[in-house]
Amino acid sequence: MTITQTIEAVSVVSSTPMPQFRLKPQGQWTYQDWFNFPEDGWKYEIINGDLYIMPPPAIYHQMSSLDLATLMNYYARKNKLGRILEAPCSVKLPKQDVPVEPDIFFIKQERLDIIGKTQVKGSPDLVIEILSPSNFTYDRETKFAVYQENSVPEYWLVNYWQKTIEVFVLREGSYQLQGKYGLTDTVLSEQLTGFTVDVAEIFDF
């Protein structure tokens, strides 16, 4: 599918007007292109020269993200474990030329020096992406591979329409599924030490 077709497809799903700018062939997008994208509510990410465009997030996406980030932030601050940050916030991964914007991420107290004034320079200790129907495979495949390549120790995939959370942990350079959790389950984080959350609490809608 071309970029234009992708934009048109997600525009239909989201009822959001298609962004207007000059398109380039995949593989040729750069940091400068990313820097110059309009602030129109759409999310633009460039991975290995390929442009990925996502429409503004759905309400349930934002509710899930806010509730989870709030619980994690309170726990991290109370226990002086580090910082929770959320999109829009640029993260410059070691092996990527262009920053990405995880939905939620955690950086341990002893690594807070990677947080700069305009972006984070380094891999977070925990990344969470909230899946959307329009970009389901992007977070599950493309960004999964990028976070794995850049040695992010823990990766969560939050699915608000199926009301599940999948947790992957890095083992010898590859992600292993720690578990897929539903409404009756409790999730435990390895990196945010001691943090647990009941899945039902995140999807209380």
C-alpha positions in Angstrom: 0.0 0.0 0.0 1.3 3.5 -0.9 1.6 6.3 1.6 -1.3 8.1 0.0 -3.5 5.0 0.2 -2.5 4.5 3.8 -3.4 8.1 4.7 -6.7 7.8 2.8 -7.5 4.5 4.6 -6.9 5.8 8.1 -8.7 9.0 7.2 -11.8 7.0 6.6 -11.5 5.1 9.9 -10.8 8.2 11.9 -13.0 10.7 10.0 -9.9 13.0 10.1 -9.0 15.1 7.0 -6.0 13.7 5.1 -2.8 15.7 5.8 -1.5 17.7 2.9 2.2 17.8 2.1 4.6 16.7 -0.6 5.1 12.9 -0.6 8.4 11.2 -1.2 9.3 7.6 -2.1 9.6 5.3 0.9 13.2 4.8 2.1 14.0 8.5 1.4 12.5 10.2 4.4 14.9 12.1 6.7 15.1 13.8 10.1 14.6 17.1 8.4 11.4 15.9 6.8 10.2 14.7 10.3 11.2 18.0 11.8 9.1 19.9 9.2 5.9 17.9 9.4 2.8 20.0 10.3 1.3 20.1 13.7 -2.1 18.9 12.6 -2.9 16.2 15.1 -1.5 13.3 13.0 1.5 11.3 14.3 4.5 11.0 11.9 7.3 8.6 12.5 10.2 7.7 10.2 11.9 4.3 10.6 14.8 3.3 8.4 13.8 6.0 5.9 10.1 4.9 5.7 7.3 7.2 6.7 4.5 6.0 9.0 1.4 8.1 9.5 -1.2 7.6 12.2 -4.4 9.6 12.7 -5.2 11.3 16.0 -5.8 8.7 18.7 -9.3 7.5 19.6 -10.9 8.4 23.0 -10.5 4.9 24.4 -6.8 5.0 23.3 -6.3 8.2 25.3 -8.2 7.0 28.3 -6.2 3.8 28.5 -2.9 5.7 28.1 -3.7 8.4 30.6 -4.9 5.9 33.3 -1.9 3.6 32.9 0.6 6.5 32.8 -1.0 8.1 35.9 -0.7 5.0 38.0 2.9 4.3 36.8 4.0 7.9 37.4 2.6 8.0 40.9 4.4 4.7 41.7 7.7 5.8 40.1 7.7 9.2 41.8 6.6 7.9 45.2 9.4 5.3 45.3 12.0 7.5 43.6 12.5 4.9 40.8 12.7 7.3 37.8 10.5 9.1 35.4 7.4 8.2 33.4 7.0 10.2 30.2 4.3 10.1 27.5 3.6 11.2 23.9 4.2 13.6 22.4 7.8 13.2 23.5 10.8 12.5 21.2 13.0 9.6 21.9 16.3 9.3 19.9 17.1 5.6 19.9 20.8 4.7 19.4 20.3 2.9 16.1 17.7 5.2 14.6 18.4 8.5 12.8 15.0 9.9 13.5 13.3 10.1 16.9 10.2 8.0 17.7 7.3 8.9 20.0 6.3 6.0 22.3 2.9 6.4 24.0 4.3 5.8 27.5 7.9 5.1 28.6 9.9 4.8 31.8 13.5 5.8 32.5 15.2 4.6 35.7 16.5 7.1 38.2 20.2 6.2 37.6 19.7 6.9 33.8 17.8 10.3 34.0 20.8 12.0 32.4 19.5 10.8 29.0 16.6 13.2 29.3 17.5 16.4 27.4 15.6 19.7 27.0 14.0 18.7 23.7 14.3 14.9 23.5 15.4 11.7 25.2 18.7 10.4 23.9 18.9 6.7 24.5 16.7 3.7 24.9 14.1 3.8 27.7 13.9 1.0 30.2 10.3 0.3 29.5 8.2 1.3 26.5 4.4 1.0 26.2 2.4 1.3 23.0 -1.4 1.6 22.9 -2.6 -0.3 19.9 -5.1 1.2 17.5 -7.1 -0.6 14.8 -5.5 1.7 12.1 -1.8 0.9 13.1 -2.1 -2.5 14.7 0.7 -4.2 12.8 3.0 -1.1 13.1 3.3 -1.3 16.8 3.3 -5.1 16.9 5.8 -5.7 14.1 7.7 -2.5 13.0 8.2 -0.8 16.3 8.6 -4.2 18.0 11.6 -4.9 15.9 13.0 -1.3 16.4 12.7 -1.5 20.2 14.2 -5.0 20.2 17.2 -3.8 18.1 17.8 -0.9 20.4 17.7 -3.1 23.5 14.7 -1.7 25.2 14.4 -4.2 28.1 10.7 -4.3 28.4 7.8 -3.7 25.9 4.1 -3.6 26.6 1.3 -3.8 24.0 -2.0 -2.5 25.3 -5.1 -3.4 23.3 -8.0 -1.3 24.4 -10.7 -3.0 22.3 -9.7 -6.5 23.3 -8.9 -5.2 26.8 -5.6 -7.1 27.0 -2.0 -6.2 27.9 1.0 -8.2 26.4 4.3 -7.9 28.1 7.6 -8.7 26.3 11.0 -8.9 28.0 14.4 -8.9 26.4 16.3 -12.1 26.7 19.7 -12.5 25.0 18.8 -9.9 22.4 15.2 -11.1 21.6 11.8 -10.3 23.0 10.1 -13.2 24.8 6.5 -13.0 25.7 6.2 -12.9 29.5 2.5 -13.1 29.4 -0.8 -11.9 27.8 -3.1 -10.6 30.5 -6.9 -10.1 30.5 -9.5 -8.4 32.7 -9.1 -10.8 35.6 -5.3 -10.6 35.6 -2.6 -8.4 37.3 0.5 -7.3 35.3 3.9 -7.0 37.0 6.7 -4.9 35.5 10.4 -6.1 35.7 11.9 -2.7 35.0 9.5 -0.5 37.1 10.4 -2.6 40.1 7.5 -3.8 42.2 4.8 -2.1 40.1 1.7 -4.1 39.5 -1.6 -3.1 37.8 -5.0 -4.8 37.5 -5.9 -4.9 33.8 -9.5 -4.1 34.7 -8.4 -0.8 36.2 -7.0 0.3 32.9 -10.0 -0.6 30.9 -12.7 0.8 33.2 -14.9 2.1 30.4 
